[in-house]
Amino acid sequence: MRSIALKLPEDLMEESSRFAGKLNVSRAEYIRIAIRRMNRNTAARFRAERLSEVSKRVREESMKVNAEFAAFERDPDA
């Protein structure tokens, strides 16, 4: 496992230590959990943004296809 050194404001350090203790994990493990959670949330946000971007690109074509299906459902013999 690799290590890093980071500086934290005193209040954040104290709060992290207090919550880590309440969860019966080390402060280092508590910080690892927080980073993993932030990474998951960030990845999910980027996926959602990408999906929205791609959806906007295909929206016009999708609307044309939907219109064709709607026309067929109204009059299948046309």
PERA-V402121 format. One record per residue. N is the residue number from 1. RES is the residue in one letter. SS is DSSP state (hx for helix, st for strand, lp for the rest). NEAR is the number of other ideal C-beta (glycine too) atoms within 8 Angstrom. Layout:
n/res/ss/near
N/RES/SS/NEAR
N/RES/SS/NEAR
This chain:
n/res/ss/near
1/M/lp/2
2/R/lp/3
3/S/lp/4
4/I/lp/4
5/A/lp/4
6/L/lp/4
7/K/lp/3
8/L/lp/7
9/P/lp/5
10/E/hx/6
11/D/hx/6
12/L/hx/8
13/M/hx/9
14/E/hx/8
15/E/hx/8
16/S/hx/13
17/S/hx/9
18/R/hx/8
19/F/hx/9
20/A/hx/12
21/G/hx/7
22/K/hx/6
23/L/lp/7
24/N/lp/4
25/V/lp/7
26/S/lp/6
27/R/hx/8
28/A/hx/6
29/E/hx/9
30/Y/hx/13
31/I/hx/9
32/R/hx/8
33/I/hx/9
34/A/hx/9
35/I/hx/8
36/R/hx/8
37/R/hx/8
38/M/hx/8
39/N/hx/8
40/R/hx/8
41/N/hx/8
42/T/hx/8
43/A/hx/8
44/A/hx/8
45/R/hx/8
46/F/hx/8
47/R/hx/8
48/A/hx/8
49/E/hx/8
50/R/hx/8
51/L/hx/8
52/S/hx/8
53/E/hx/8
54/V/hx/8
55/S/hx/8
56/K/hx/7
57/R/hx/6
58/V/hx/8
59/R/hx/8
60/E/hx/6
61/E/hx/7
62/S/hx/8
63/M/hx/8
64/K/hx/8
65/V/hx/8
66/N/hx/8
67/A/hx/8
68/E/hx/8
69/F/hx/8
70/A/hx/8
71/A/hx/9
72/F/hx/9
73/E/hx/6
74/R/hx/5
75/D/lp/6
76/P/lp/5
77/D/lp/3
78/A/lp/5
